[in-house]
């Protein structure tokens, strides 16, 4: 954000409404909040007198509503504004660290679409001595201070590298430091988006550099603004609605009641989405009721009709793409990012769902839409009375990469009470599973579901006033409680209603009311606390996820502008926890689960460990839960230690499969039955809102890795000059004895350089296994080699008897005779053993 943008944001935030105060730091996402940090204080309101701060903190001007603070001692610092009048402002308990982490990595991305690469320009900066452009994340080159700092640390041995989390690849600078920067070239990817910049353990003046995580994928372009086009928006007075790409959360669309906005960098820059005139009436242009993002563009729901806006056009969708021409009541997209997953049936995975009261459609790339169910069909599947009324209440994707949940309205008389049921659909197996879920509500109640990032189906629901939780596969249910008012959040927020619920991958859940009051809890927690007021009640805002996986706020103002603002969720939650005296029941929870996707092939197993440290006499333990087909054996081993009043439990879990594929009647059927996808999570037995991470979730896909391939050792595609090369196979050497010799063109692209072999020596090919990361291992099992052009003049070195066979084994001749109807490459395989 520019300096003028910051000024506009502050003026709007402080223009009106109730008094409040907030703080900020120079470190992005409050990554460094220590005794070295400058803490900026800001008060909104007219009754300010002065700041009350501890004696260990020095304040620049205690009588200024906007000032700076430094605390020389670590620990909890009690800070609050003193105001005139009878009311008191709330105090915050800020946790100030004593950290040796002082510096940060700054990175700038340059995209090269011609060769699908990205060059990451990296340097080191000190947030307390940085240029404004570096603090605002729009610097094109390092400041003088950053150049000096980067060069100084480089002379001490510092050098950054980029590590990818999903594929475990490492990229290093491809040349020496230039002008205080390092340059690292990486390929554009869509399946390895989570990256980390790490450096060496080098200190300068007792200060280290913090490693940083960030998301980086293909460069997504925003739709350009066209001057003569018109605004598209929600009805006047509506709350903000938004959607973002699950695996690229910086790519966001926000619909307000005056404009629609789009960004590809978490609103550091943005454009307005507008539509051509004469397609919609003025009323229709201001009647957006839902929005979702897809690779095909932005979908708007307007008066029951779905519209698509992309780079080329804005048009309505209906029967021309197998969708209803009206009556659509909802659209949704995936909330959790699963880049890798296993589809047993070689189908497709949808990117969005569309529904009417009686039908559900799934949307795929290139505007392909398929109706998957109707309420009449659901009645038959669920054995419901034909006299009952069954309609679709809401639809949402679950935490599973291939599943979708339907909330159903069920009633007989439908005058006062209806029952909400839930069914889950698996896109791979095409199966519908009725869940142990039933909730009686009044007929005018509308519930919104959000599934938790978890292995088991777990969700929270909300109406206007309350949150309902369904944990542990619907076995632990209830209404989220509060210290007063029995969980009615409206009564604790000046009768406001719930606007949205935000969840992240760390288990944090924030409930935002329409007046910007926020409540906080974590997954598997049954009560919420009210957070300190941060945003004025007159500002329209919502919560989103930035490229670092952290929560931030989006503010939309009446002048048609939009601004992001970082939010220190961890610090705010710690402040409330200090007041409530809540503590995490364990001291540490560690594990070696560094991936979210593991693939097990035949004969492989997976071992992971988790460790929990807690005060003795509490009795905590580690829970491992899985969801999916029962195709893996699980063995647990627990080690227990106690020392100095603390207990340490370490659990090692091994997943394996022990299937004998020899001499079975149907090899492929058995293989199909024992492949599939499991979700697993590992968690402590007890939780609290003060615990850093609630659980570790990962996926195990059992089956063949589509990225694996075999190659014969010695063949290379680069070490020879490729040219048109033909060779002749004499007709007498061919199996079918044709009348002419066979002229064959050598396929350089497929086979690589020919392998030189002395014809007087025995040739035994060594088959090697590769994946997209390179060489894996030599293939030790038996394999079949055949000549693809049909020659039969080769011979063998051993007979079956010499090889130790007791009975005649299968041979190439016998199998090709037996399977004449099949191509050569299918005549002999594991299914015939």
Secondary structure, 3 states (H helix, E strand, C coil): CCHHHHHHHHHHHCCCCCCEEEEECCCHHHCCCECCCCEEEEEECCCEEEEECCCCEEECCCCCCEEEEEECCCEEEEEEEEECCCCCCCCEEEEEECCCEEEEEEEEEEEECCCCEEEEEEEEEEHHHCCHHHHCCCCCCCCHHHHHHHHHHHHCCCCCEEEECCCCCEEECCCCCECCEEEEEEECCCCCCEEEEECCCCCECCEEEECEEEECCCCCCCCCCCCCCEECCCCCCCCCEEEEECCEEEEEEEECCCCEEEECCCCCCCEECEECCCCCCHHHHCCEEEEEEECCEEEEEECCEEEEECCCCEEEECHHHCCCCCCCCEEEECCCCCCCCCCCCCCCCCCEEEECCCEEEEEECCCEEEEEEEHHHHHHHCCCCCCCEEEEEEEEECCCCCEEEEEEEEECCCCCEEEEEEEEEECCCCCEEEEEEEEEEECCCCCEEEECCCCCCCEEEECCCCEEEEECCCCEEEECECCCHHHCCCCCCCCCCEEEEEECCCCEEEEEECCCCEEEEECCCCECEECCCCCCCCCEEEEEECCCCCEEEEEECCCCCEEEEECCHHHHHHHHHHHHCCCCCCCEEEECCCCCEEEECCCCCEEEEEEEEEECCCCCCEEEEEEECCCCEEEEEEEEEEECCEEEEEEEEEEECCCCCCCCCCHHHHHHHCCEEEEEEEEECCCCCCCCCCEEEEEEEECCCCCCEEEECCCCCCCCCCCCCEEEECHHHECCCCCCCEEEECCHHHHCCCCCCCCCCCCCCCEEEEECCEEEEECCCCCCCCCCCCECCCCCCCCCCCCCCCCCCCCHHHHHHHCCCCCHHHCCCHHHC
